[in-house]
Amino acid sequence: MNKVVVVGSANIDLIMRSQELPRVGETRWDGVFSSALGGKGANQAIAAQRAGADVIFIARVGNDEYGRSMITACRQAGVETRYIASDPDLPTGIAMIGIDHRGRNTIVVSPGANAGLLPGDIEQAAAEFHNADTILLQLEVPAESVAAAIRLAASCGRQVLLNPAPAVELEDSLYKDLHVIIPNEVEAEMLSGISVADPPGLAGAAAFFLDKGVRNVVITLGERGVYVADRKGSDLVSSYKILPLDTTGAGDVFCGFLAKALAKNRTITEAVHWANAGAALSTTRLGAIPSIPDWQQVEDFLRSKPEMNHSQGAY
């Protein structure tokens, strides 16, 4: 099997690039505007599809041009769209994204129809959970819907991957049903209360999740690499030496490729290496969805043996 169910958000990204991100009260006049389809759920769904998975996306958009464009884009990418509902009352979600010349970004999101994705929408797709290998979730939709998806997936005996973004407090009972949790360094610190700026901090944050019952912890650290831990030990997977053009959506590419790899029964370390390459390659392109590479492009990238930022080794 090779089936991934993604439950999550779908947005239109309104992007402004400038040499530097403005400070509070500052107005900059060097902006270059563009727009693209995005949202963590849509990004991860299309990433998993381009990685080679068969993807079903459960989401909610507005009954507007943005929403219709999102459904069309997902369908053209090969994602199954029958569970993307059009909300009659709420508009499609919007993300305002600022990007500086180093590819760093700030993002403000108006959830719109994403806030209308309810547990009933999850229940309507219950049959897909039974047939899936991996369920991939984020936190840009209501917490009760994420909880419903985790419990349904666990009752079906499926692997559950949670990207806890944005970081919000989770019910303790949900952690034990997670096969993998995938926070970035900010999210790991917010959820665990432990700084991950150094090796002891990374180990402490990972232990926080493992003690709650999570089977695998994968903390993405940007140019510092990816920290992977389970009850047997931990490892730091190196990042690649590349000059990023736009880091928007790189974490979502990582999650989508990770879900595909685990659906094909790769080990967690093998899956992280592959996902890390996909995310790195995506940062050399503009936009979230437009930047997502496909399986062959990542294979070519790996064959080129790109230089890595750090030597690999266990903490």
C-alpha positions as CSV (number, residue, x, y, z in Angstrom):
1,M,0.0,0.0,0.0
2,N,1.0,3.6,-0.6
3,K,-1.9,5.6,0.7
4,V,-1.7,8.8,2.8
5,V,-4.7,10.7,4.2
6,V,-4.0,14.3,5.0
7,V,-6.3,16.4,7.2
8,G,-5.6,20.0,7.3
9,S,-5.8,23.6,6.0
10,A,-6.0,25.1,2.6
11,N,-5.2,28.8,2.1
12,I,-4.3,31.4,-0.5
13,D,-0.8,32.8,0.2
14,L,-0.3,36.6,-0.4
15,I,3.4,37.0,-0.5
16,M,5.5,40.2,-0.2
17,R,9.3,40.0,-0.7
18,S,11.6,42.8,0.4
19,Q,15.3,43.1,1.3
20,E,14.5,43.1,5.0
21,L,11.4,42.3,7.0
22,P,9.9,45.6,8.4
23,R,10.3,46.4,12.1
24,V,7.3,47.5,14.1
25,G,6.1,50.8,12.8
26,E,8.4,50.7,9.7
27,T,7.1,51.0,6.1
28,R,9.2,49.5,3.3
29,W,9.0,50.5,-0.4
30,D,10.9,47.7,-2.0
31,G,8.2,45.0,-1.9
32,V,7.6,42.6,-4.7
33,F,4.1,41.0,-4.5
34,S,2.9,37.5,-5.6
35,S,0.2,35.1,-4.7
36,A,0.1,31.3,-4.5
37,L,-2.0,28.5,-3.2
38,G,-0.9,27.1,0.2
39,G,-1.9,26.2,3.7
40,K,-0.1,23.5,5.7
41,G,-2.6,20.8,4.8
42,A,-2.6,21.5,1.1
43,N,1.2,21.9,1.0
44,Q,1.7,18.6,2.7
45,A,-0.9,16.8,0.6
46,I,0.6,17.9,-2.6
47,A,4.1,17.2,-1.3
48,A,3.2,13.6,-0.4
49,Q,1.5,13.2,-3.8
50,R,4.6,14.5,-5.7
51,A,6.7,12.2,-3.6
52,G,4.7,9.3,-5.0
53,A,1.9,8.6,-2.5
54,D,-1.8,8.2,-3.3
55,V,-3.2,11.1,-1.3
56,I,-6.7,11.9,0.0
57,F,-7.1,15.4,1.3
58,I,-9.8,16.3,3.9
59,A,-10.2,20.1,4.1
60,R,-12.7,23.0,3.8
61,V,-12.4,26.0,1.5
62,G,-14.7,28.9,0.8
63,N,-17.3,28.9,-2.0
64,D,-15.2,31.5,-3.8
65,E,-12.6,31.8,-6.6
66,Y,-9.7,31.0,-4.2
67,G,-11.5,27.8,-3.0
68,R,-12.2,26.7,-6.6
69,S,-8.6,27.3,-7.5
70,M,-7.4,25.2,-4.6
71,I,-9.6,22.3,-5.5
72,T,-8.5,22.5,-9.1
73,A,-4.8,22.7,-8.1
74,C,-5.1,19.6,-5.8
75,R,-6.9,17.7,-8.5
76,Q,-4.3,18.6,-11.1
77,A,-1.6,17.4,-8.7
78,G,-3.3,14.0,-8.5
79,V,-4.7,14.5,-5.0
80,E,-8.2,13.0,-4.3
81,T,-10.4,16.0,-3.7
82,R,-13.8,14.5,-2.9
83,Y,-13.5,15.4,0.8
84,I,-12.6,19.1,0.2
85,A,-15.8,20.8,1.1
86,S,-16.9,24.3,0.0
87,D,-18.2,26.3,2.9
88,P,-21.2,28.4,2.1
89,D,-20.6,31.0,4.8
90,L,-16.8,31.3,5.4
91,P,-14.2,32.5,2.8
92,T,-11.1,30.5,1.9
93,G,-8.3,31.0,4.4
94,I,-5.6,33.6,3.7
95,A,-2.0,33.8,4.8
96,M,0.0,37.0,4.6
97,I,3.7,36.2,4.2
98,G,6.7,38.5,4.3
99,I,10.0,37.2,3.0
100,D,13.5,38.8,3.3
101,H,16.5,38.4,1.0
102,R,17.8,35.5,3.1
103,G,14.5,33.5,2.6
104,R,13.4,34.1,6.2
105,N,9.6,34.7,6.6
106,T,6.9,35.9,8.9
107,I,3.3,34.7,8.4
108,V,-0.1,35.9,9.7
109,V,-3.1,33.7,8.9
110,S,-6.8,34.4,8.7
111,P,-8.3,30.9,9.0
112,G,-11.6,31.4,7.2
113,A,-13.2,28.1,6.1
114,N,-10.4,26.1,7.8
115,A,-12.2,26.9,11.1
116,G,-15.3,25.2,9.8
117,L,-13.6,21.8,9.4
118,L,-15.5,19.8,12.0
119,P,-15.3,16.2,13.4
120,G,-18.3,15.3,11.3
121,D,-16.1,16.0,8.2
122,I,-13.6,13.5,9.5
123,E,-16.3,10.9,10.2
124,Q,-17.6,11.1,6.6
125,A,-14.1,9.9,5.4
126,A,-13.8,7.1,8.0
127,A,-13.6,4.5,5.2
128,E,-10.5,6.2,3.9
129,F,-8.8,5.9,7.3
130,H,-9.3,2.2,7.3
131,N,-7.7,1.8,3.9
132,A,-4.7,4.2,4.5
133,D,-1.1,3.5,5.6
134,T,-0.4,6.9,7.1
135,I,-2.5,9.8,8.4
136,L,-0.8,13.2,8.4
137,L,-2.1,16.1,10.5
138,Q,-1.3,19.7,11.5
139,L,-3.0,22.2,13.8
140,E,-4.3,24.9,11.4
141,V,-7.9,23.4,11.8
142,P,-10.0,23.1,15.0
143,A,-8.4,21.0,17.7
144,E,-11.5,18.9,18.2
145,S,-11.2,17.8,14.5
146,V,-7.5,16.9,14.9
147,A,-8.4,14.9,18.0
148,A,-11.2,13.1,16.1
149,A,-8.8,12.3,13.3
150,I,-6.1,11.0,15.7
151,R,-8.6,8.8,17.5
152,L,-10.1,7.4,14.3
153,A,-6.7,6.6,12.9
154,A,-5.6,4.9,16.1
155,S,-8.8,2.8,16.1
156,C,-7.9,1.6,12.6
157,G,-4.3,0.8,13.7
158,R,-2.8,3.4,11.3
159,Q,0.4,5.4,11.6
160,V,-0.4,8.9,12.8
161,L,2.0,11.7,12.0
162,L,1.4,15.1,13.6
163,N,3.1,18.3,12.7
164,P,2.1,20.5,15.7
165,A,2.0,23.8,13.8
166,P,1.0,26.2,15.1
167,A,1.9,24.9,18.5
168,V,-1.2,24.6,20.7
169,E,-1.6,22.5,23.9
170,L,-2.8,19.0,23.1
171,E,-4.8,16.6,25.2
172,D,-2.3,14.3,27.0
173,S,-4.3,11.3,25.9
174,L,-3.6,12.0,22.2
175,Y,0.2,11.7,22.4
176,K,0.1,7.9,22.9
177,D,-1.6,7.5,19.5
178,L,1.2,9.4,17.6
179,H,3.7,7.3,15.6
180,V,5.7,10.5,14.9
181,I,5.5,14.1,16.1
182,I,7.3,16.6,13.8
183,P,7.7,20.0,15.5
184,N,10.2,22.6,14.5
185,E,12.5,24.1,17.1
186,V,10.0,26.8,18.2
187,E,7.1,24.4,18.4
188,A,9.2,21.8,20.3
189,E,10.2,24.5,22.9
190,M,6.6,25.9,23.2
191,L,5.1,22.4,23.8
192,S,7.8,21.0,26.1
193,G,8.8,24.2,27.8
194,I,12.5,23.2,27.1
195,S,14.9,25.2,24.9
196,V,16.3,23.2,22.1
197,A,19.3,25.5,21.5
198,D,21.8,22.8,22.6
199,P,22.1,19.0,22.7
200,P,20.9,18.6,26.3
201,G,17.8,20.7,25.4
202,L,17.1,18.6,22.3
203,A,17.3,15.5,24.4
204,G,15.1,16.9,27.1
205,A,12.4,18.1,24.6
206,A,12.4,14.7,22.9
207,A,12.1,13.0,26.3
208,F,9.1,15.1,27.0
209,F,7.2,13.7,24.0
210,L,8.5,10.1,24.4
211,D,7.4,10.1,28.1
212,K,3.9,11.0,26.9
213,G,3.8,8.0,24.6
214,V,4.9,9.3,21.2
215,R,6.9,6.6,19.4
216,N,9.2,8.8,17.4
217,V,10.3,12.4,17.7
218,V,11.5,14.4,14.7
219,I,12.5,18.0,15.5
220,T,13.4,20.0,12.4
221,L,16.1,22.6,13.1
222,G,16.6,24.4,9.7
223,E,20.2,24.7,8.8
224,R,21.2,22.8,12.0
225,G,19.6,19.6,10.6
226,V,16.9,17.3,12.0
227,Y,17.0,15.7,15.4
228,V,15.5,12.2,15.5
229,A,14.8,10.3,18.7
230,D,13.0,7.2,20.0
231,R,13.3,5.1,23.1
232,K,16.4,3.4,21.7
233,G,18.5,6.5,21.1
234,S,18.8,9.7,19.0
235,D,20.6,11.0,16.0
236,L,21.2,14.3,14.2
237,V,20.6,14.2,10.5
238,S,22.7,16.9,8.7
239,S,21.3,19.7,6.6
240,Y,22.5,20.5,3.1
241,K,24.7,23.4,2.1
242,I,22.5,25.4,-0.2
243,L,21.6,29.1,-0.5
244,P,17.9,29.3,0.2
245,L,15.7,31.5,-2.0
246,D,12.5,31.0,-0.1
247,T,12.0,28.8,3.0
248,T,8.2,29.1,2.9
249,G,6.6,25.6,3.0
250,A,9.9,23.8,3.4
251,G,8.6,22.2,6.7
252,D,5.5,21.0,4.9
253,V,7.5,19.4,2.1
254,F,9.5,17.6,4.8
255,C,6.3,16.3,6.4
256,G,4.7,15.2,3.1
257,F,7.9,13.3,2.0
258,L,8.2,11.8,5.4
259,A,4.6,10.5,5.3
260,K,5.2,9.0,1.8
261,A,8.4,7.3,3.0
262,L,6.8,5.8,6.1
263,A,3.8,4.6,4.1
264,K,6.3,2.6,2.0
265,N,7.7,1.1,5.2
266,R,11.0,3.0,5.3
267,T,12.7,3.2,8.7
268,I,12.3,6.5,10.5
269,T,16.0,7.4,9.8
270,E,15.7,6.5,6.1
271,A,12.5,8.5,5.8
272,V,14.0,11.6,7.5
273,H,17.0,11.6,5.2
274,W,14.8,11.5,2.1
275,A,12.4,14.2,3.5
276,N,15.3,16.4,4.5
277,A,16.5,16.3,0.8
278,G,13.0,17.2,-0.4
279,A,12.7,20.1,1.9
280,A,16.2,21.4,1.1
281,L,15.5,21.3,-2.6
282,S,12.2,23.2,-2.1
283,T,14.0,26.2,-0.6
284,T,15.8,26.9,-3.9
285,R,12.4,27.9,-5.4
286,L,9.8,30.5,-4.8
287,G,6.4,29.8,-3.2
288,A,5.0,27.0,-1.1
289,I,3.1,24.6,-3.5
290,P,5.1,25.8,-6.6
291,S,8.4,24.9,-4.9
292,I,7.5,21.3,-4.1
293,P,9.8,18.9,-6.0
294,D,8.8,15.5,-7.2
295,W,10.3,12.1,-6.4
296,Q,12.6,12.0,-9.4
297,Q,14.0,15.5,-8.7
298,V,14.8,14.5,-5.1
299,E,16.5,11.3,-6.3
300,D,18.6,13.4,-8.7
301,F,19.4,15.8,-6.0
302,L,20.6,13.0,-3.7
303,R,22.7,11.4,-6.5
304,S,24.5,14.7,-7.0
305,K,25.8,14.2,-3.4
306,P,25.3,17.8,-2.2
307,E,27.6,18.9,0.6
308,M,26.1,18.8,4.1
309,N,26.4,21.4,6.8
310,H,27.4,19.2,9.6
311,S,29.0,15.8,10.2
312,Q,26.3,13.3,11.1
313,G,26.4,11.8,14.5
314,A,24.4,10.8,17.5
315,Y,23.9,13.1,20.5
